[in-house]
């Protein structure tokens, strides 16, 4: 795939001074302060890379710096890729998003909605309507995540280890396990961040007749030249794999890194990581590793209305459908969310088919454009695409949880402030 042209920010209507301020902010507030080990930032506008920086360490223990080819765990930034794969099958007429899920997963036909009880003895009631595929794509399915820790249902997920990426399960076993669990709510009645996109990955494999991981490789990664994106890091690339850290509570310094104030604990050692070998559970919701350059390639195809370098993933009308708010009643996330991710920063933000979508920038209280779409990963990685401004931003680091610091809002504010020639 043709690499994008590096260019000055000014040539694409942005300020080099303002973008340099972003780098200083990352260095002083996050890296020098010990909040993040390192970070990579890419800003792409009007067909050019106008800003590309890598700072700090990918692996603090081994003093390995972040480089342009560092491989990161992208966790939930896997979800947009999986959603695009599924919509490729929709375009081929092999499935429709208003079909009931039980058409493809018959053992789910009689899923009930939680009323009372705990695993394995739940009292349930019938749902108001069957779960549709659109519910999986927009997280209104009634499924959940075990890590939510807010209900008896997600407690059951934890007990059964449903959907845990580093266990020995498979997509088939996940589907069988979920058949034994109640839904949190009747499909379409609420929004809850969940294993829905993992189910979408299962459906990609079932409907295409090709294993999900093979479908991604053959239909997306290989055609686009995303050669560093996979569900594991092979041995010949292991030296490029970043360590992952967890943010210590303030004042509780568990890990003392040399030459800086430590606020991080090693969470996944890249020399011992489960990601060094292929998994048995190919998580469409959070299993991929990738580089900033590879993910930019994927985003460029989306910004270019579904096509890049002669490789078309989707038609522009399908992509427009995916990046429109699909929440019932046109509501935003806080109005419908029962998830731990329902913080007030989502005011004015809806959810499409695989992406969050900004509906009203004024309600978000940060600069932006109507119609921009985005998501992030558990280790604080993030991306957003602003079609109106022809802008893509990719941010990579490896610190969990993503909510430890308000980095995404800060980046959105500062990078939008760097636009000197707005298209709006």
N, C-alpha and C positions, 0 to 999 in steps of 0.2 A: 504494500500500500504506500502511495506517495506520502512522504513525510511533509508535514506542514512547514511553511516558510517562516523562519525566525525574522522578526522585524522590530523596529522601534515602536514603543507604545504610541508615540505621536503620529506615526504613519497610519494607525488604526483608530485615531480619535481618543487616545488615552494619555495619561500623564505619567512619565517615568518617575517624576518626583513623588507622586502619590503612591505609586507601586513600590518604590523603595521604602516608603514609610510602612507599608505592610510587612516587608521583610524585617525592618527594625522592630516592629511590634512583636512579630513571632520570636525573634531572637531574644529580645529583652524580657518580655512578659512570660514567655513559655519555655524557651530552650535554656537561656542563662539562668532562669529562676528554677530550673529543675522540674517544671511541670510536664514538659514533653522531652523525649530524648533527642528528637530531630523532626524535621518536616520537609516535605516537598510541595511546591506550589506551581501550578501551571495556569496561565491565563491566555485564552485564545480569543481573538476578536477579528471579525471581518476577514476570515480566512488565513490569519497569521497567528503564530505564537508570539505574543508581545511581552511575555514575562515568564521566566522559567528559573526557579531557584531551588537549591537543595542545601539544607543547613543541619548541623548537629550530627548525631549518631543514629545509625540504623540499629546498631548493637553496641550498647554502652560498655558491656563487660569486655568485649574484644576490641573496643575503640574503632569499630568499623563505621566510616562516615556514610551518611545518606548520599546516594548517587542517583543519576538520572535513570539507571536501570535497576534500582532497588525494587525487590518484590515484596508487596504488602498483602496482608490478609484484608480483603475488602468487605468481608461479612455481608451485610445487607445491601451493599451496592451490587451484589449478585442479583437481587430481585428485578431491577429493570431489564437485565439481560434475559432472564428467564421469561419475563412477561413479553418481551419482543419475540422470543422464540415461539411462544404459544400463539401470538397474533400472526406469525407467519403461516401457521396451520389454519387459522381462521381465514386468511386471505386465499388459501388454496381450497376453501369450501369443505374442509374435512371436519370442522366443528364450528359451532356458533356460541357466542358468549351468553345467550339467553337460555341455553339448554340446561336441564337439571343435571347436577353432578352425578346423581345415581345412574344416569344413562351409561356412564363410563366406569362408575364404581358401584356396582349393584348392591354390595354389602352395606352401603351407606343409606339405602332407601328409607330405612325406618329410624334414622337418628332422632333422638329426642332432645328436648331442651331442659336444662337443669332446673329442678325445683328445690331439691334438698338432698342431703346425704353426703357421703364421701366415698372415695375409691375403696372397694369396687362396687359398693351398694349405693347407687344413685336412684332417686325418684325423679322421673322426667314427665314431660307433657309433649304432645305432638307440636311441631313447629307450625306457624301460621301459613307458611308455604315452603316448598322444597328449596334447598340450597341450589342456586344457579352458579354457573361458571363465573359470571360477572362478580358474584360475591367473593369468590376466591381472589380475583384480580384486584378488587378494591378493598379487601379486608373487612367485608361485612358478612362473612360466612358463619360466624358463631364459634369458629375455632379460636384457640388461644396459643400462648407460649408458656412453657413451664416456668420460665424465669420471671413471669409477671408477679407471682407471689401475692395475688389479691383475691383468689377464690378457691373453693374446694375442687373446681375442675382443673385449674392449672396445677394444683397440688397433685392431682391424679396423673397429670402429664409427667411431673417430676418423678413420682414413684415408678412409673413405667418407662422413664427415660425416653419419652416420645420426642423425636426430632432433635436429639442431641447430636451435634455434628461429629464429635470425636468418640462416639460409641460404635459398636459393631453391628448396628441395625442396617436395614436397607430401606429403600423407598417402599417396597412391597410390605415390609413389616410395619412401617409407619402407618400405611393405609389400614392394615389389619388392626393395629392398636387403636387407631382413631375410631374405628367402627364400634369399639367397646366403650367409648367415652361420650358423655352428653355434650351438647353444644352449650355455650355460655348464654346464648340468646337466639331468638328466631332469626333466620337469615334476613338481612336487609334492615333490621331494626336498630342496629348500632354499628360502630366501627371499633374493631379491636385488632391491634397488631398481632400477627399470628403466623402459624405454620401454613397459611393459605398458599403462599408462593411455592413452598415445598411440594404441595399437592399439585400446583400448576406444573412443576417440573415432572412429577410422576405422570401427569396427563400428556405432556409432550412426548414422553417415551411410549406410552400406551397407544396414543392416536397415530403417531408417526411410524410405529413399528421399529424404531431405532432407539437404542438406549439413550436416555436423556443426555448424559455426558458426551456421547458420540454425536448427537444432533447438534449440540452447541459447537463442538469442534469443527464439524463438517459444514455447517450452515452459517456460522457467524465468525468464529475465531480464525480458521484457516483462510477463508475468502478475504477477510479484512487484514490479515497479517498480524493478528493479535497473538503472537507466538509465545508470549510470557504469561498468558492467562489460562489457568487450569485449576482443577480441584486438588492438586498437590504440586509440590516443588520438586522436580527431578534432581538427581544427584549432581548433575553438571551445572545446575543453577543454584545449588544450596548456599554457596558463598555469597549470593546476592540477597538472601532472604533475611528480612528484618526481624529483630526480636520484638515481642509484644509485652507491654507493661500494664500494670494497674496503678491507678492514682491512689496514693496513700491518703488517709484522712489528714487534714492540716495538723502539723506538729508531730505526726507519728511517722518518723523516718525509718522505714524498715530496711531500706537498701541504700548503702552509702557509696555513691559513685565518686570516683576521684575527680577533683578539680571543679566540683560544683555542689550546690546544695541539693540534696537528693529528696525527691518527693515521689519516687517511683519504686514499685516492686516488680521484679521480673515475673511475668505471667506465663509466657511461652518461649522457651529457649529454642532458637532456630536450629541448633545442632541436635536437639532431641525431640523436636516437634512432631506431632502426629501428621502434620502436613507434608512431611518428607516421604510419605508413601501414599499410594492411591487409597482413598476411603472405600468403604462398602456402601456408605450412605452419601449419595451425591445430592447435597443440599442446594436446591434452587433458590432457597431463601437466604443462604449465607455461607456457602461453601467455597467460593472461589478465592484464589490469590491472583494478583495482577500487578502491573506497573502503572504509573501515572501516564506514560506514553500510550500503552495499550488502551487504557480506559478513555483517554482523549480520542483515540481513533473511533471507538464505539460512539462516543458523544458527537463527534464530527458527523458521523453517518446520520444521527438523529437530527442534528441542527440543519443538515443539508437535505431535510425532508425524506429521510429514509435511505439515502444512497451515498456512496463514497467511492471514488475511483473506479466507477463502472460496476461496483457491487451493490446491488439493491437488496436491503433487508425487508423493507416495507414500503408500501405506497404512501404518499403524503396524506391521503384522506384517513388511512388507518392510524397513522401517527397522530393526526389531529384528534381523532376519537380517543386515543390513549391519553392525551395530555389535556383533556377536558375534565372538569370535576364531575365525577359519577356518584357522589354521595347523595342518597335519597333526599328529595326536597331541595336540592341545591345548597344544602347546609355545609358549614365548614367543620373541620375536625373537632374543635372543642364542643360543638353542639351535639355531636353524635358519639364521641369517643367514650369507651369504658376502659381504655388502656392506660397503662402507666406512662404512655407517651402523649398524654392529652394536656401537656403544659400550655399555658396561656400564649406562649410564643407562636402557637399554631393558629391564632386568630386570623381570619381572612384567608386561610389555607384549606383547600379541598384535597381530594384524592382521586386520581384518575385510574388508569389500568396499568399499575406498576410504578407510578410516580406520585409524589405530592405536587400540587399545582397551586400557585399563587393566584387567588381570585381578586383580592383587594389589597394592594400594598399598604394603603393607609391603615388598615386594621392590623397589619403585621408590625407596625411601628418601626420598620426598617426600609431603606430605599430598595426599590425593585421594580419589576414590570408585571402587569397582568399577563398571565399565560406562561411565566417562567416555571420550569418544572425541575424537580430535584429529589435527592435522597442522600442517605449517608450510611455508614457502617458502624458497628459496635465499638471499633477501636478508634473512633473519631475521624475516620476518613469521610470525605464529603465531595459532592459535585453539584453543580447546577448549570442549567442551560437556559439562556434568555434569548428566545428567538427574535424578539423585537429589537434587541441591541446586538444581535449576532455574536453573543458572548458565551463562552464556556469557561468555567473554573473547576479545576481538579485540585483537591487538597488531600495529601497523604501524611499520616503519622500512625503510631501504633500504641495508643493508650486507651484503656478501658476504665470506666464506661464512657460513652460518648457525651454523656451529660455532665461530666466532671467540671467542664469549663465552657463558657459561652462562645467558643471559638467560631462556630458557624455564623452566628449573628454578627460577630466582629468582622469576619472576612467579607460577608455580604455588604456590610456598611462601607468598609474601606475600599473594596474593589469597585463597587458602584460609584464611590466618590472619585475614583480615578478616571471615570469617563468624562471627557471634556467635550466630545461631539456626540450628543445623544441622537438616536434615531427617532425618539418620541417627541 
